[in-house]
Amino acid sequence: MKARFTFPGTEAATAREGTVSHKIWYCKNGCSGTIVKSNPEYVRASVEASLKRLDVEYIDLYYQHRVDITTPIEDTMGELKKLVEEGIIKYIGLSEASPDTIRRAHGVHPITALQMEWSLWTRDIEDEIVPICSPKSLNISKPTSCFKANFPRFQGENLDMNKIFYLKIEKLGDKYGCTPAQLALAWVLHQGDDVVPIPGTTKIRNLDSNIDSLRVKLKEDELEEIGDVIPMNEVAGASEPDSRAKFKWKFANTPAKESKISN
């Protein structure tokens, strides 16, 4: 199926067989653990390697998947901007970026999409991240993971406490004629036309069920009712394990342009 995608503040993208979205993501497991690398040289090398692996001439949307806190965001964005000008990538996205990083990055080149966790369970971006996105015409994509069961809030006592909230969502699902997962996705979809859920699944039946969440129509008072079921500060347990928490947006400031931290 051919699809045509329109990005805020731009002309519609050329129709093609789907849209390619890819990421800069550098992992190094050793004595220093996992690190993120987004200096200009690595950015270009990463894009060129992606083009070769994907066997495409350009990438529609290219994300900095996590923020490199040792490299000024202006350096990373400067190289990405060059790649846009060269036609190698079409649009630029950020993931788990802090408000300051988003503003500075957007000052170098428009950011089309921002990938963050936003759900009934995790709403901490609503106060600081969401308000700066709409004026800048940013799409917010909300990923969900297939391995959340391994995360703190879905284990042990935390899971027992959070089951109370789940059962309330399940009851509301019955009220609106849908599953709890469909209700949760519908809630995200109703946060704005510029919010795009990215539900993770490995099964076709779950994919079909996720798509059916589009039929769930909610009014403002109903959205408020659903949101009130899971108070922001009452969810038990962290949304990420300790090994991943340091890559969250709250810790994603980069050095000023005139300074650079070495590893």
C-alpha positions in Angstrom: 0.0 0.0 0.0 1.3 3.4 -0.9 1.1 6.1 1.8 1.5 9.8 1.7 2.8 11.5 4.9 2.5 15.2 5.7 4.8 16.7 8.3 4.0 20.0 10.2 5.3 23.1 8.4 6.5 21.2 5.3 5.1 20.0 2.0 3.7 16.5 1.8 6.4 13.8 1.5 6.6 12.0 -1.8 4.4 9.0 -2.0 6.4 5.8 -1.8 6.1 2.2 -0.5 6.0 3.2 3.1 8.2 5.6 5.0 11.6 4.8 6.4 12.4 5.9 10.0 15.7 5.0 11.5 17.9 6.0 14.5 21.4 6.8 15.6 22.1 4.5 18.5 25.5 3.5 19.7 26.0 0.8 22.4 29.2 -0.2 24.0 29.2 -2.9 26.7 32.3 -2.9 28.8 33.7 -1.6 32.0 32.0 1.7 31.3 28.7 0.2 30.4 26.4 1.5 27.6 27.2 4.8 26.1 25.6 7.0 23.5 27.6 8.5 20.6 26.4 11.3 18.4 29.4 13.3 17.3 29.3 14.6 13.7 31.7 11.9 12.4 29.6 9.1 13.9 26.3 10.6 12.8 27.4 10.6 9.1 29.0 7.1 9.3 25.8 5.8 11.0 23.5 7.3 8.3 25.7 5.9 5.5 25.7 2.5 7.1 21.9 2.6 7.5 21.4 3.5 3.8 23.5 0.5 2.8 21.8 -1.9 5.2 18.3 -0.7 4.2 19.2 -0.5 0.5 17.5 2.9 0.1 18.7 6.2 -1.3 17.4 8.3 1.6 15.8 8.0 5.0 12.5 9.9 5.6 12.8 10.5 9.3 16.1 10.1 11.2 16.2 10.1 15.0 18.9 10.8 17.5 17.6 7.8 19.5 19.2 9.0 22.8 21.0 12.2 23.6 24.8 12.2 23.7 25.5 14.3 26.8 29.2 14.6 25.9 28.6 16.4 22.5 26.9 19.8 22.1 23.5 19.2 20.5 24.4 22.0 18.0 27.3 19.7 16.6 25.0 16.7 16.2 22.2 18.8 14.6 24.7 20.6 12.4 25.7 17.4 10.8 22.1 16.2 10.5 21.2 19.5 8.8 24.0 18.9 6.2 22.5 15.5 5.6 19.1 17.1 5.0 20.6 19.6 2.6 22.3 16.7 0.7 19.0 14.9 0.4 20.2 11.9 2.4 17.6 12.3 5.1 14.3 14.2 4.9 13.3 15.0 8.5 15.0 15.0 11.9 13.7 13.6 15.1 14.9 13.4 18.7 14.2 10.9 21.4 14.3 11.4 25.2 15.6 14.9 24.9 15.4 17.5 27.6 13.5 20.8 27.1 16.8 22.7 26.8 18.2 20.2 24.2 14.9 20.4 22.2 15.0 24.2 22.1 18.7 24.3 21.1 18.3 21.6 18.5 15.3 23.3 17.0 17.3 26.5 16.7 19.8 24.7 14.4 17.2 22.9 12.2 13.5 22.2 12.6 12.7 19.1 14.6 9.8 17.1 13.0 9.2 14.4 15.6 10.0 13.8 19.3 9.9 10.2 20.6 9.0 10.0 24.3 7.1 7.7 26.6 3.6 9.1 27.2 0.9 6.9 28.5 -1.7 6.6 31.3 1.2 5.1 33.3 3.9 7.7 32.4 2.8 11.3 32.2 5.8 13.2 33.5 6.4 14.9 30.1 3.1 16.8 30.3 4.4 19.7 32.4 7.8 20.4 30.7 8.0 18.6 27.3 4.5 18.8 25.8 4.1 22.6 26.2 7.2 23.4 24.1 6.3 21.0 21.3 3.0 22.4 19.9 4.4 25.9 19.3 7.3 24.3 17.4 5.0 22.0 15.3 6.6 18.9 16.7 5.0 15.5 16.4 5.2 13.4 19.6 5.4 9.7 19.0 4.8 7.5 22.0 6.6 4.1 22.0 5.5 1.1 24.0 7.8 -1.9 24.6 7.3 -5.6 24.3 9.6 -6.2 27.3 7.9 -3.9 29.9 7.3 -6.9 32.1 10.9 -6.7 33.0 10.7 -3.2 34.3 10.3 -2.2 38.0 6.7 -1.1 38.0 5.6 -4.5 36.6 7.4 -6.6 39.2 6.8 -7.8 42.7 5.0 -5.4 45.1 4.9 -2.7 42.5 2.9 -5.0 40.2 0.5 -5.8 43.0 -0.1 -2.2 43.7 -0.5 -1.2 40.0 -3.0 -4.0 39.4 -5.5 -1.9 41.2 -5.2 0.8 38.5 -5.3 -1.9 35.8 -8.6 -3.3 37.1 -10.1 0.2 37.1 -9.0 0.7 33.5 -10.4 -2.8 32.7 -13.8 -1.7 34.1 -13.8 1.5 32.1 -13.0 -0.6 29.0 -16.2 -2.5 29.6 -18.0 0.8 29.8 -16.6 2.0 26.4 -16.8 -1.4 24.7 -13.1 -2.0 24.3 -10.2 -3.8 25.9 -8.0 -2.0 28.5 -5.1 -1.8 25.9 -7.5 -0.2 23.3 -8.7 2.3 25.9 -5.1 3.2 26.8 -4.2 3.7 23.1 -7.4 5.7 22.5 -6.5 8.0 25.4 -3.1 8.7 23.8 -4.6 9.2 20.3 -6.9 11.8 21.8 -4.1 13.9 23.2 -3.8 15.7 19.8 -3.4 15.2 16.1 0.3 15.5 16.5 0.6 12.6 18.9 1.3 9.2 17.3 1.4 6.0 19.4 3.9 3.4 18.5 2.5 0.2 20.2 4.8 -2.8 20.2 3.6 -6.3 19.5 4.8 -9.5 17.9 1.4 -10.9 17.1 -1.0 -10.0 14.2 -4.0 -10.4 16.4 -2.6 -7.8 18.8 -1.9 -5.5 15.9 -5.5 -5.8 14.7 -6.7 -5.1 18.2 -4.4 -2.0 18.4 -5.8 -0.7 15.1 -9.3 -1.1 16.5 -8.5 1.5 19.2 -9.1 4.1 16.4 -12.8 3.4 16.7 -12.9 4.4 20.4 -14.1 8.0 20.4 -13.8 10.0 23.6 -15.1 13.3 24.8 -13.1 15.7 27.0 -14.9 14.7 30.2 -14.3 11.1 29.3 -10.6 11.7 28.8 -10.5 13.3 32.2 -12.3 10.4 33.8 -9.8 7.9 32.3 -6.8 10.0 33.2 -8.0 10.4 36.8 -8.1 6.6 37.3 -4.3 6.5 37.3 -3.0 9.5 39.3 0.4 10.6 38.0 2.2 10.4 41.3 0.7 7.1 42.5 2.0 4.6 40.0 4.4 2.3 41.9 7.9 1.7 40.6 10.1 3.3 38.0 9.2 3.2 34.3 12.8 2.0 33.4 15.4 -0.2 35.1 18.3 1.6 36.7 20.6 0.7 33.8 18.4 2.7 31.4 17.2 5.5 33.6 20.3 7.6 33.0 19.2 7.9 29.3 15.8 9.5 30.1 15.0 13.1 29.1 15.5 14.5 32.6 19.2 13.8 32.3 19.6 14.7 28.6 21.2 18.1 28.7 24.3 18.5 26.5 27.3 20.8 27.0 27.3 24.3 25.7 28.7 24.7 22.2 32.0 26.2 23.3 32.7 23.3 25.6 32.9 19.5 25.2 33.2 16.7 27.7 35.5 13.8 26.8 34.7 10.2 27.7 
